[in-house]
Amino acid sequence: MRFTSAPARLLLLPVLLLVTGCSSLVSSSSRVVALYDPVPRSIETGKASYYGGRWIGRLTANGEHYHSTDCTAAHKHLPFNTMVRVTNLKNNKSVIVRINNRGPYAKGRILDLSIVAAKKIEMIGDGIVPIRAEVLKKIPVMTKPNRQLSEVQ
């Protein structure tokens, strides 16, 4: 069936929402995943550096081991696991990092990035660059696994 008129298409939308919104097969293994709103909660500008070398394998402030291959960062007061979009203001390249450590302790800096995050925004050669840090807001989304045969019967 094909709807060509605008009113007919508008009538179809509530029916589709009703059918998809009233599914009674919500498995106990459903999970909530997080997407991130492109509009940031807050914005901070300043200078960032990166760290690695002797820090690789050591414990971070939240108890994880530091891995240079993770897109993580250190910030003085943002909560752990906060997601932050970091933009190098010299070349407009961005990366999203997760806060898992405290610092930086050098005056005038707001973030210390992991090596891989620093490479993604091409700041390795400079060492310290001006950045914009945007704290991203989570949008919780419910996902459902594929239905099993036992659930359909």
C-alpha positions as CSV (number, residue, x, y, z in Angstrom):
1,M,0.0,0.0,0.0
2,R,1.4,3.4,-0.9
3,F,0.3,6.7,0.7
4,T,0.8,9.6,-1.6
5,S,-1.1,12.4,0.3
6,A,0.4,14.2,3.3
7,P,-2.7,13.6,5.5
8,A,-2.5,9.8,4.9
9,R,1.2,9.7,5.8
10,L,0.5,11.7,9.0
11,L,-2.1,9.1,10.0
12,L,0.4,6.3,9.5
13,L,2.9,7.8,12.0
14,P,0.8,7.4,15.2
15,V,0.0,3.8,14.2
16,L,3.6,3.0,13.7
17,L,4.5,4.6,17.1
18,L,1.8,2.6,18.8
19,V,2.9,-0.7,17.3
20,T,6.6,-0.2,18.1
21,G,6.0,1.4,21.5
22,C,3.8,-1.4,22.9
23,S,6.0,-4.4,22.5
24,S,5.3,-6.8,25.3
25,L,8.5,-8.8,24.7
26,V,11.0,-6.9,26.9
27,S,13.6,-9.4,27.8
28,S,15.4,-9.4,31.2
29,S,18.6,-9.1,29.2
30,S,17.6,-5.7,27.8
31,R,20.3,-3.1,28.5
32,V,20.7,0.6,28.5
33,V,23.4,2.1,26.4
34,A,24.4,5.7,26.3
35,L,24.6,8.0,23.4
36,Y,25.8,11.5,23.7
37,D,24.0,14.7,22.9
38,P,25.9,16.8,20.4
39,V,25.1,19.9,22.5
40,P,27.6,20.1,25.3
41,R,26.7,20.6,29.0
42,S,29.6,22.9,29.5
43,I,32.6,24.3,27.6
44,E,36.1,25.1,29.0
45,T,39.0,26.5,27.0
46,G,42.7,26.4,27.9
47,K,45.8,24.4,27.3
48,A,46.3,20.7,27.1
49,S,49.3,18.4,27.3
50,Y,49.6,14.6,27.0
51,Y,51.3,12.0,29.1
52,G,52.6,8.5,28.7
53,G,56.1,7.0,29.0
54,R,56.7,6.2,32.7
55,W,52.9,6.4,33.4
56,I,52.0,3.4,31.2
57,G,50.7,0.6,33.4
58,R,50.5,2.7,36.6
59,L,47.2,3.1,38.4
60,T,45.1,6.2,37.5
61,A,43.2,8.1,40.2
62,N,40.0,6.0,39.5
63,G,41.9,2.7,40.0
64,E,42.4,1.7,36.4
65,H,45.7,1.0,34.8
66,Y,46.9,3.7,32.4
67,H,47.0,2.4,28.8
68,S,48.4,4.7,26.2
69,T,46.0,3.1,23.6
70,D,42.8,4.3,25.5
71,C,41.2,7.6,24.7
72,T,41.3,8.9,28.2
73,A,42.3,12.1,30.0
74,A,43.1,13.7,33.4
75,H,41.1,16.6,34.7
76,K,41.3,18.4,38.1
77,H,37.6,18.1,39.1
78,L,35.3,16.5,36.5
79,P,33.7,13.3,37.7
80,F,35.3,10.0,36.6
81,N,33.9,8.5,33.4
82,T,32.7,12.0,32.1
83,M,33.0,12.1,28.3
84,V,34.6,15.2,26.9
85,R,35.0,16.3,23.3
86,V,38.5,17.8,23.0
87,T,39.2,20.1,20.0
88,N,42.7,21.2,19.1
89,L,42.2,24.9,18.3
90,K,45.2,25.0,16.1
91,N,43.8,22.6,13.5
92,N,40.1,22.0,14.6
93,K,40.7,18.2,15.0
94,S,38.6,16.6,17.7
95,V,38.6,13.5,19.9
96,I,36.2,12.2,22.6
97,V,38.0,11.1,25.8
98,R,36.8,9.7,29.1
99,I,38.1,11.2,32.3
100,N,39.8,8.6,34.4
101,N,42.6,10.5,36.2
102,R,43.4,13.7,38.1
103,G,45.6,16.4,36.9
104,P,47.3,18.2,35.1
105,Y,49.4,19.6,37.8
106,A,51.3,22.1,35.6
107,K,50.1,25.6,35.9
108,G,47.8,26.9,33.1
109,R,46.7,23.5,31.8
110,I,43.2,22.0,32.0
111,L,43.7,18.5,30.5
112,D,46.3,15.8,30.2
113,L,45.5,13.5,27.3
114,S,46.5,9.9,26.7
115,I,49.0,9.4,23.9
116,V,46.4,8.0,21.4
117,A,44.1,10.9,22.1
118,A,46.9,13.4,21.5
119,K,47.8,11.7,18.2
120,K,44.2,11.9,17.0
121,I,44.2,15.7,17.4
122,E,47.7,15.9,16.1
123,M,49.3,17.6,19.1
124,I,52.3,15.3,19.6
125,G,54.8,17.6,17.8
126,D,53.6,20.7,19.8
127,G,53.3,19.0,23.2
128,I,51.0,21.7,24.6
129,V,48.2,23.1,22.5
130,P,45.2,25.4,23.0
131,I,42.0,23.3,23.3
132,R,38.3,23.5,23.8
133,A,36.9,20.9,26.1
134,E,33.1,20.2,25.8
135,V,31.5,18.0,28.5
136,L,29.0,15.8,26.7
137,K,25.6,14.9,28.1
138,K,24.4,11.3,28.1
139,I,21.2,10.3,26.4
140,P,20.1,6.8,27.8
141,V,18.7,4.5,25.2
142,M,17.0,1.1,25.8
143,T,18.1,-1.6,23.5
144,K,16.6,-5.0,23.1
145,P,18.4,-8.2,22.0
146,N,17.0,-10.2,19.1
147,R,14.0,-12.3,20.1
148,Q,14.7,-15.9,20.9
149,L,12.4,-18.7,19.6
150,S,11.3,-19.5,23.1
151,E,10.0,-15.9,23.5
152,V,8.0,-15.9,20.3
153,Q,6.1,-19.1,21.0
